[in-house]
Amino acid sequence: MFAGLSLDQAPPFEAPLKFFLTAPIFGIIASLMVLFGGINIVALHLITIGFMIMMMFGAMQQMLPVVAGVVIKKPLFTANFTYTFLLIFLFSFSIGFYYHLTVLLQLSMITLFLSIAFFSFVSLKGLLGVQNRSLIVNGMIASFVFFMVAFLLGFYMIYLHTISNIEESYTQLLALHYNIIFFGWVFLLIASISFQVIPMFWVCDAYKKHEQKIILFGTIFALLFLVLDTIFTLGYYFIFKILIVGIGVYFTFLTYQKLKNRKRKLKDQSVLFWQTGLVFFIFGIFYFILGEFIEFDGVITLTLFGGFAISIINGMTYKIIPFLTWFHLSSKGIFTVPNMRDMIDDKLITIQRYLHIISLVAFIFDSSIGAFFFLLSNGVLFYNLLVPAKIYFRLRATIK
């Protein structure tokens, strides 16, 4: 599955594991906030940063060596530093924003900068150091560059809140932040990684070079001009939105076909998560277009971030965690490790997937009902991920 991966390349299991186990907890906290306080900017960032970025940073610690050949030096220090300051940010931002405490908002600015800037610097340095960079590596580099731009915009918007000076351009900044974080970071990173992991995980046909170029360069081109048009009002904003939608449809069609025609047709919940994400992605990007004429902001966020990104993250996590448990234990000479497919009860994964889908649909009609099912979904996800983690620590303790 991970051809050529060795212990020298892979970080210790403890490095990404804390990210994976913490993410569902923030999903639960965000759900409780919506249940008792309605949808707000704090709950949104607990999901985007507390859940999504936690998961993505955890996954990147494994994907960088596997997909790009990047070896992260001092992986435990990198993981602990990033994780600690990310936690401090999430709590200081949530409490500071909710209670209008300037000192906590200032602390959140510092800790967010330290966490994201450090991890992005380590990742970009490693990616830029790769010789004979593939399209996949270049796509990942572009995604991290866009991520840093979106982060700086978010950083500036937090600063505006700390000085209680919401400028007239705040709405424009918010739109830029939204478009860059989703299309520049989330979509571009998922697309880049999928070129490697879709054929590798599920034994599918590989993405052809011209397919990768259309998706990566098309997204980068369209997003750059979308950003320029937002800043300078060039008058072509809608055209670039259509271009991004076209690329999204192309990526969805290719990926769905490859998963559908995979060589191993065994029922796989991770595949179903991917297919769920792709369906929601189609709805999301069309709402993105229709949003020029009708107010769809909430539905766009729900379908793109919740329906697409979180579904894909769930599907990838159910592949990554069992494999890492098996890989690290087997590498230590323990041969009583359960089969990867047996580590997590398939029925529980199915239940979690249904809860996830129900929560997304319910959010459209009632945020409280949606939050309740999202809470249940993250509770089951946390339990499912805890099972292989407990297997790892139990069997590792048997080593003399």
C-alpha positions, -999 to 999 in steps of 0.1 A, spaced: 0 0 0 27 25 9 54 13 -14 89 19 -1 78 34 33 102 26 61 106 35 98 133 60 88 108 79 67 77 75 89 73 97 120 64 79 152 27 69 154 23 92 184 31 123 162 -1 122 141 -23 102 164 -29 131 189 -42 152 160 -66 124 148 -80 118 183 -84 154 192 -102 165 160 -135 147 168 -135 162 203 -136 197 187 -163 185 164 -183 176 196 -175 209 212 -186 228 181 -218 208 180 -226 217 216 -219 254 209 -244 253 180 -270 234 201 -269 260 229 -259 291 211 -267 288 174 -243 289 145 -216 314 151 -180 322 139 -165 304 169 -183 271 161 -173 275 125 -136 278 133 -138 250 158 -148 228 128 -125 243 102 -94 245 125 -102 223 154 -115 194 132 -104 199 96 -69 214 101 -62 191 130 -70 161 108 -52 175 78 -20 183 98 -21 148 112 -25 133 78 2 155 63 28 142 87 23 108 70 15 120 35 46 141 31 70 111 34 47 88 14 34 110 -14 62 135 -17 93 117 -2 97 144 24 113 134 56 103 157 85 133 161 108 124 159 145 88 148 138 78 145 175 90 181 182 72 194 150 40 176 160 41 186 197 49 223 189 22 226 163 -4 207 183 2 226 216 -1 261 200 -30 250 179 -48 239 211 -40 272 229 -53 291 199 -86 272 198 -94 278 234 -82 314 236 -100 323 204 -132 307 214 -133 322 249 -119 356 237 -143 360 208 -173 347 228 -167 370 258 -150 399 239 -118 395 258 -91 414 239 -62 398 257 -73 363 247 -79 373 211 -43 387 211 -31 354 226 -50 336 199 -33 356 172 2 348 185 -5 311 190 -22 307 156 8 323 139 33 301 158 14 269 150 4 274 114 35 293 103 58 267 119 41 237 104 38 253 70 74 264 70 86 228 78 63 214 52 72 239 25 109 236 32 107 198 28 85 200 -4 108 226 -20 138 204 -13 124 175 -33 144 169 -64 126 162 -97 93 175 -82 62 158 -96 29 175 -104 17 161 -71 45 178 -51 40 211 -70 3 209 -62 10 204 -25 34 234 -26 8 256 -42 -18 245 -16 5 255 13 12 289 -3 -25 296 -6 -30 283 29 -5 308 42 -22 337 23 -56 326 37 -41 324 72 -26 359 70 -60 372 59 -76 354 89 -49 368 111 -56 403 100 -94 399 105 -87 387 141 -66 418 146 -95 440 134 -117 424 161 -90 430 188 -91 467 180 -129 468 174 -124 482 140 -144 463 114 -135 480 81 -159 485 52 -137 460 33 -143 433 59 -169 415 37 -145 415 8 -117 401 30 -141 374 43 -149 364 7 -112 362 -2 -104 342 30 -132 318 22 -123 312 -15 -86 308 -8 -90 285 22 -114 262 3 -102 262 -33 -65 271 -26 -59 249 4 -86 223 9 -95 214 -27 -60 218 -41 -45 197 -13 -71 169 -16 -68 169 -54 -30 167 -52 -30 139 -27 -58 120 -45 -36 116 -75 -14 94 -54 -36 78 -29 -67 70 -50 -48 45 -72 -27 33 -42 -54 28 -16 -81 14 -38 -62 -1 -68 -77 23 -93 -64 35 -127 -38 63 -123 -46 99 -131 -29 107 -164 -5 136 -165 -28 158 -186 -56 152 -162 -34 163 -133 -23 194 -152 -58 205 -160 -70 202 -124 -39 217 -107 -30 245 -131 -66 253 -140 -74 257 -102 -44 278 -96 -50 300 -126 -87 305 -119 -82 312 -82 -54 337 -88 -76 357 -111 -106 353 -88 -85 369 -60 -72 397 -83 -108 404 -95 -120 406 -59 -93 431 -50 -93 453 -82 -129 447 -95 -118 437 -130 -153 426 -140 -145 390 -148 -153 375 -113 -182 354 -126 -162 339 -155 -135 327 -131 -161 312 -108 -175 292 -138 -139 281 -146 -134 268 -110 -168 250 -112 -158 234 -145 -125 221 -130 -144 208 -99 -169 189 -121 -140 175 -141 -122 163 -110 -154 148 -95 -162 129 -127 -126 115 -130 -124 105 -94 -159 90 -92 -152 69 -123 -119 57 -110 -134 46 -77 -164 30 -94 -142 10 -117 -116 0 -90 -102 -34 -95 -111 -46 -59 -149 -43 -57 -151 -52 -20 -175 -30 -1 -154 -3 15 -168 24 37 -139 47 30 -149 46 -7 -185 54 2 -172 84 22 -153 96 -8 -183 92 -31 -205 110 -5 -180 139 -5 -179 141 -43 -217 143 -45 -218 171 -20 -190 188 -38 -211 190 -70 -240 205 -51 -216 229 -34 -199 243 -65 -232 248 -83 -245 267 -52 -212 286 -55 -223 298 -90 -260 303 -81 -248 324 -51 -243 352 -76 -281 355 -79 -296 339 -48 -284 340 -11 -268 305 -5 -239 313 18 -248 289 45 -256 260 21 -224 266 2 -203 264 34 -222 233 45 -218 214 12 -182 224 5 -167 222 39 -190 198 57 -202 176 28 -170 175 7 -140 181 29 -151 164 61 -165 134 42 -131 130 24 -112 135 57 -133 107 73 -127 84 44 -90 89 45 -88 86 82 -104 52 82 -76 41 58 -47 59 75 -52 49 112 -56 11 108 -26 11 84 -4 30 108 -14 8 137 -5 -23 117 27 -8 102 43 5 134 35 -27 153 47 -50 126 79 -30 122 85 -36 159 83 -74 153 48 -79 167 29 -103 145 -3 -107 164 -17 -74 150 -53 -77 138 -60 -74 101 -64 -37 91 -100 -44 80 -108 -59 114 -95 -31 136 -126 -10 133 -161 -25 133 -175 -19 98 -210 -16 112 -198 13 134 -182 30 104 -215 26 85 -234 42 115 -210 71 116 -213 77 79 -251 77 81 -250 101 111 -227 124 92 -249 125 61 -281 130 83 -263 159 101 -255 176 68 -291 173 55 -306 183 88 -284 215 90 -302 228 59 -336 227 78 -326 231 115 -292 239 128 -300 223 162 -310 190 147 -280 191 124 -257 198 154 -271 170 174 -264 144 147 -230 159 140 -222 155 177 -233 118 175 -212 114 143 -181 128 160 -187 107 191 -188 75 170 -158 87 150 -138 93 182 -146 58 195 -138 42 161 -103 58 160 -97 51 197 -100 13 191 -69 9 169 -51 34 191 -57 12 221 -46 -19 201 -14 -1 193 -6 9 229 -17 -25 243 5 -45 219 34 -21 221 35 -26 259 42 -63 253 76 -55 238 104 -63 263 
